[in-house]
Amino acid sequence: MTAVRRRVVLLVAATLAAAMVVCGAFLVLDTFLDRTTVTTRTVPGPVKTLDLFVATGDVRLTGYDGNDVVVTRRVTRGVLEPADVISRKNGDVVGIVSACQPRIRRCRVAYDITVPRGASITGLVADGTVTVSGVAGPVRVSTPNGGVTAALGGRSREAPPGGRRAAPVTGPAGP
């Protein structure tokens, strides 16, 4: 092996070792700085549709006789704050987009969302469960790595975990 080639190999090895040390330090720091925060946000009504996209986390949807959408978000995270947006999309449509990526870093979000009883709910919860109660409007939520449980008029309906298509749930308001 020539001297130049040996230097290149050593430089590449040193660079990889430094990168591994930096990544390891980040993971240790991320673990020690693990914390949970709870925030609540109200989107004033009238709201007729709630559109969800939640990458990772559980969602509990509860219908009530008001016009606003009230979102309580519980985040368990390390160093980095997950990105999410809660906003009015078009007139009476409210959108929630959450990009908490636990494969990249420690992150978990749980949403407790109160919606007007007659609102329709659509969207995707990629990795988590969805629980619906007290909603009279149609619910169409896809959960590739979770399940959907809905209480409708005293009955309960479940879509199994891992369902690859939307589980439409409609009916009179449950308890």
Residue, then its C-alpha position, 0 to 999 in steps of 0.5 A: m500500500t502506498a503512502v498516499r493510499r494509506r493516508v486516504v484510508l486513515l482519513v476516511a476511517a478518522t472521518l467515519a469514527a468522528a461521525m460515529v462519536v458525534c451521532g453517539a453523543f447526540l443519541v446520549l444527549d437525546t436520551f438524557l434530555d427526554r421530556t414531556t410537554v402538554t399544550t392546548r390550542t383552540v381553533p374557533g368554529p364553525v368547523k365542519t371537517l377535521d383533516l388529520f395527518v399524524a405520522t406517529g402518535d395516538v389520536r382520541l376524537t371526542g364529539y361535543d355540542g360546540n363549534d370549536v376544535v380543541v386540540t390538546r397535544r402531549v409530546t414526549r421528545g428528546v432534543l428536537e421539537p417535532a414539527d406540527v401545524i394546526s390551522r384552518k385550511n378552507g373556511d370550515v375545514v381544520g387541518i392537523v399535520s404532525a411530523c414526529q419521526p421516532r425512527i430518527r429521534r425519540c418522539r411520541v405525540a398523543y392528541d386529544i381532540t374535541v370536535p363539533r359533534g356533526a363534523s366529518i373526520t378524514g385523514l391518516v394516522a400512520d403509526g398509532t391508534v384512533t379512538v372516536s366517541g360522540v361524533a355523529g358525522p362520517v369518520r374516514v381514517s386510515t391507520p396502516n400501523g394501528g387500529v380504529t375504535a369508535a363508539l356509535g350510539g352505544r355500540s362499539r366498532e373496531a378496525p383491526p391494527g394494520g388495516r391498509r385501507a380506510a375504515p369508514v365509521t358513521g352513525p349516531a353519536g355515542p356516549 
